[in-house]
Amino acid sequence: MKPGKLRLITGFFIIFILLISIFFVFTPNANTTLYEGEIDLTEQEALEMIEGLYTDITTYTSIDSILGYYQQSQEQRSIQQIAIQFHPKFSTAFQLSETFIEISDGIENRILYFNKDVEELTPYDLFHHPLWNTIKNESYGILTILDNDLSMIEYNILNENTDRAYLIFNIPQSMILEKGDVIDISLYPSTGMKKTLEITITFSIQPLVKLL
């Protein structure tokens, strides 16, 4: 059996054990107590927790942080660049070229496709890397933080749970993201389920702002 398949099977086995464990912890009573006197959950809440855990695990990717960059345009100050730091949960390969991002501000939806351009972040500043100049409104690029075997740079493959990178993209000009606005960012990996995050644009005196 190939190592990649073995890791994938191991990952699914871990998921199965976790879900079964939670199933036995949360009994089918109308009110379920996890720790007596501390937490009371209904059956529906327990099921939602299990579903949330399952969805989180099967996305295969962990979002470590989301950063935004404010820019001033005439009298308007808005987020125009976003960088998502991520890493895979398991050491199983999936193609970056088959991964896409959906962004929505509640009025407009945009699908961003990988422009197949991967570069190392070092030695540049994140939001001033030359790669930003090649990214159009309908695409995103990748800046690697840790890619020991160069699989992302040379083959556009994410294959080790030690890999770290940023997905970077520009906000379309038709979307104005100011303080207090909300945007949904969905990541559709080539393997596993999509991951959706609701992000509120927070205020920052500095151009750089942490959104997650």
N, C-alpha and C positions, 0 to 999 in steps of 0.2 A: 504494500500500500504506500502511495506517495505521501511524503511528510505533510504537504498542504492539506490533503484529504483527511489525514489522521488528526490534524489540528482542528479541522472543521467539525469532525465527528465528536471530538473531545469537547468542543465548544457547545454543541447541541446537547451533549450528555450533561454538562454543567447546568445548562438552562433547564433541562428536564428535572434534575434533582432539586434545583431551587424552587421551581413551581410546585413540585410535589410536597416539598417541605412546608411551603406557605399554605398549601391546601389543608394539610393536617393541623397547622397552627390555628387557622381560622375555621372554626366549626360552623356548620350551617344553621346555627341558632339565629333568631331574629336580631339579637344583640350579641356581638362577639367580643370577648375580652382577651386582649393579647397579654397585658400585664395587669393583674387584678388591682383595681383602685387607681390605675393610671390612664389607660387608653381603652375606650369603648368604641368599637366599630360595628356598623351594621353589616349585614351580608353584602349589600350593594357596595358599600365602601371598601370592603375586603376584596371583592371582585375587581373593583376599579384599581386597587393597589396592585393586584396580581397582573392585570392587563397592562398597567403602566410599567411594571418591572419587565414583563415579557417584551413590550415594545422597545424599551430602552436597551435591553440586551441584544435583540435581533436587528437593531440598526447597524451593528458591527462597528460603529464609529462613536467616539466620545468627543464632544465639543468641550474644549478646555477653556476657551474665552472668545469673546467677540469684541473687537475694537472698532471704533469709528473715528473719523477725522473731519472736524468742522472746517469749512472754508467760507470766506466772506465773498459774496457776489453782490455788488452794488450795496443796497441796504439790507440784504438778506444774508443771514448766517445759518447754514444748514450742513447736515452730514452729506458728504459727497463721495466718501470712500469707506469701505468696510472690509475688515480682515477677520477671518474665522480661523482660530487655531484648533487643530483637531489631531487625533491619532486613532488607529484601529484598536478595537477591544481585543481581537485575537490575531495571531500570526497566520492569517489566511489571505491569499492574494486576491485583489480585485482591481479591475481596470479603471483608472482615473478617467479615461476617455469616454466611459459609459456612465459617468456620474454627472448629474446636472443639479442646478440650484433653482428654486422658484422663490421669487420675492413678491410680496403683495403689501400694499399700503391701505387695502380696503376698497380702493377705487380701481387700481390698475394692477394687473399681474404680469410679471416678466419671467421668462425662462432663460437662464444663463447656461451656456454650454462651455465645456473646457476648451480653451484655445490651444491646447497641447504644448504650452510653453511652461516649462518648469525650470526654475533657477534657484540657486542658493541665496538665502537672505543675507548672510554675511558677505561683505563688510558694510552693507548699506543700512540706513534707517528704514524701518518697515514701510512707512507711507511715502518715502522718497526714493524707492527702488526704481531703476529704469524700466522694470517689467510693466509698471503701471502705464507706460506710454504705449504699450502694444495691446492693451485691453479695451475692447469696444463695449458698448452698452449691452450687447447680447452675449457676452462671454466673460469668463473668469480665468485667472491664472493661478499658479501655485508657486509659493516660495518655501523651500525646505529649511527646516531648523535642524533636523537630524535624519540623515538618510545614509546609513553606513555602507550599504551595498550599492548605492546609486541607482536603485531600481526605479525610483520616481523620475529622476533626471534622464536616465538612459532609455527606460522602457515604459514610462508612465504607469507603473504598477506600484501599488501600496501593498506591502507583503509582510511587514514585521510590526509587532505591537510596540516596538521601540521607535518606530518612525514618527516624526513630528513635522507638521507643515502648516502653512497658512493658505487658505483659499482667499483670494483677494478679488474684489470687483468694485467697479464704479456704480454709483446710484444713477439711474437714467435721469436725464434732465427734466423729464416730465414728472418725476417724483420729487417732491420737496419734503425733506425730513428735518423738521425743526424740533425744538425742545417740547416734549410732551406728546409728540406723534408716536404712533405704534406701527410697527412693521412685522409681518410674519416672514420668517426665513425657513424654507424647507430644503433639506438635503436629501437627494435621492441617490443612494449609492448603487453600484452595479450589483452588489451582493447585500441582501438583507432588506429591511423595511425602511421607509423614509423617516426622517426625524424633523419635526417642526418646532420652532421656537418663536414665541411672541416676544418681541423686543420693544421696549419703550425707550425713546430717545431722551437721554438725561442731559441736564445742563452741565457745562464745564467751562471754566474761564479759559483753560488751555485748549488748543485745537484737538489734542488727543483725548478721547473719552472711552471709558470702559462701559460697554453695553451689556456684558454678561460676565 
